Amino acid sequence: MGLSMDERRRLEEIDRQLTSTDPRLATRLATLRPAPRRPAAVMSWNAVAVAILLFLLAAATHVALLTGLGVVLLLAGGMGLHKSWTQHDTQPPEDPTHRP
């Protein structure tokens, strides 16, 4: 559980008083406690990493969709050409001299 703002303020005041009265002890105590974390900086880098991953995922999805659409259009066009060619090949040529 984190400290309240009032508790933090009190600890900072104690730290300032100790530094002014006994700097050597304050230095020794400062080396014993862990360095303060910066959660906002860590969260911002995490947010950047997540944003990059989402962008790459969106780009990959769009590429896949556009590729699929291109394949479908290519196949549909090919089938249409094949149908027109096969219809043309199966019809007998007309005899210009023949009259019904």
TAMO-V685566 format. One record per residue. N is the residue number from 1. RES is the residue in one letter. SS is DSSP state (h for helix, s for strand, l for the rest). D_CENTER is the distance of its C-alpha to the mean C-alpha in Angstrom with 2 decimals. Layout:
N & RES & SS & D_CENTER
N & RES & SS & D_CENTER
This chain:
1 & M & l & 32.53
2 & G & l & 32.04
3 & L & l & 34.92
4 & S & l & 35.89
5 & M & h & 36.09
6 & D & h & 39.86
7 & E & h & 39.70
8 & R & h & 37.37
9 & R & h & 39.72
10 & R & h & 42.70
11 & L & h & 41.18
12 & E & h & 40.36
13 & E & h & 43.96
14 & I & h & 45.34
15 & D & h & 43.29
16 & R & h & 44.68
17 & Q & h & 48.20
18 & L & h & 47.96
19 & T & h & 46.69
20 & S & h & 49.64
21 & T & h & 52.26
22 & D & l & 51.23
23 & P & h & 48.57
24 & R & h & 49.11
25 & L & h & 48.40
26 & A & h & 45.37
27 & T & h & 43.98
28 & R & h & 44.66
29 & L & h & 43.02
30 & A & h & 39.95
31 & T & h & 39.44
32 & L & h & 39.71
33 & R & l & 36.95
34 & P & l & 33.25
35 & A & l & 31.44
36 & P & l & 29.78
37 & R & l & 26.08
38 & R & l & 23.79
39 & P & h & 21.40
40 & A & h & 20.05
41 & A & h & 19.03
42 & V & h & 17.46
43 & M & h & 15.57
44 & S & h & 14.36
45 & W & h & 13.07
46 & N & h & 11.37
47 & A & h & 9.77
48 & V & h & 8.70
49 & A & h & 7.33
50 & V & h & 5.40
51 & A & h & 4.31
52 & I & h & 3.80
53 & L & h & 2.50
54 & L & h & 1.73
55 & F & h & 3.52
56 & L & h & 4.89
57 & L & h & 5.57
58 & A & h & 6.98
59 & A & h & 8.75
60 & A & h & 10.11
61 & T & h & 11.28
62 & H & h & 12.94
63 & V & h & 14.54
64 & A & h & 15.86
65 & L & h & 17.22
66 & L & h & 18.84
67 & T & h & 20.29
68 & G & h & 21.71
69 & L & h & 23.17
70 & G & h & 24.72
71 & V & h & 26.29
72 & V & h & 27.72
73 & L & h & 29.20
74 & L & h & 30.59
75 & L & h & 32.23
76 & A & h & 33.62
77 & G & h & 35.07
78 & G & h & 36.55
79 & M & h & 38.11
80 & G & h & 39.60
81 & L & h & 41.10
82 & H & h & 42.44
83 & K & h & 44.04
84 & S & h & 45.68
85 & W & h & 46.97
86 & T & h & 48.38
87 & Q & h & 50.09
88 & H & h & 51.62
89 & D & h & 52.87
90 & T & h & 54.49
91 & Q & l & 56.57
92 & P & l & 59.96
93 & P & l & 60.91
94 & E & l & 63.25
95 & D & l & 66.82
96 & P & l & 67.85
97 & T & l & 71.49
98 & H & l & 71.03
99 & R & l & 71.86
100 & P & l & 71.60
